[in-house]
Amino acid sequence: GEAEGGAPGGPGPGPEMAAAKLLAFLAPGARADLQAAAARHVLALTGSGPGRALLAGQAALLRALAELAELAPAPARDAARALVNLAADPGLHEPLLAADPGLPARLLGRALDPQWPWAEEAAAALANLSREPAPCAALMAVLAAAEPGGSGLEQLVHALCTPGYNARAPLHYLGPLLSNLSQRPAARAFLLDPDRCVVQRLLPLTQYPDSSVRRGGVVGTLRNCCFEHRHHQWLLGPEVDILPFLLLPLAGPEDFSEEEMERLPVDLQYLPPDKQRDPDTDIRKMLVEAIMLLTATAPGRQQVRDQGAYLILRELHSWEPEPDVRATCEKLIQVLIGDEPEHGMENLLEVQVPEDVEQQLQELDHQEQEQLGREQQELALEPWGERAAPT
């Protein structure tokens, strides 16, 4: 049976007592059936805010949970899923890391173990943890310590880009994990190292059909990399050729004239009549934002124009059902068809926009935006990932 105890937040010491009792059953060497029941019970507790709040104060129990997640089959799965739920709650990051400072390293080892059956849960817990700055920094430290020279990140990218790396776990959540890590300058330096060929390995995953979690994580990673304007010419040039990979998911089955067709990169010409745009709104928006970032410098704008980006964006804009994405698309089209800024204002990532220009840009923003009362967020390095546990 399940361990008893008052409802979380109930009267008296019930919940605390229940947590203390649970601890005994979670410990190594506890009877297997009781251990399994206790793990199930903790998993159920992590499904609600009050349950998570109760567990937040139980350092010994959190530590026992992290240890159990590495052991026996069924309890380990429930323990791993409980950690995903706990990590989805930013208020629990501090107690989790205080209870078990080794948790990021522990989860990373499990996520990257090709034999571990609950590697997806470990990756999802890390993706949730890495949404917040402090655990994200702790995780970067773990990756750096794996071996000097960034090979912890190398291993993560390898696992993400290798089909069937783990026969029992698809590892889609390594995508949002990498995206969250790419908020850190050290991770971007690794990803953008011209000698490592990392970005090039990620590019095909912008088309990954089986998981919007993996696809979105990779697109979020590429978008964060586009903040580094010193690398734009390399990214847009022949060595990486990033633009077709950002445009293709935004392209539909349009039939362009011969003349227009010739302005497009080869990969975007003569697409099949059943070509679909990426169905995920957030992913489409991140793709447009990534291209927007690549237009920050004058040479970048020229390279994006020369590859016919305007044609794809024009068609996207007339098709796009989401006002948010359409507004972002409009801003990018304005940049591509607008006059070049005057000398000294060429890098838009570094320029302070004068107030009158700012007002004009705001007026250009769609009326629908105003009706919806949505304020356009300025682009910023953002965490990306699901918060909910994979069930």
Disulfide bonds with the S-S distance in Angstrom:
none
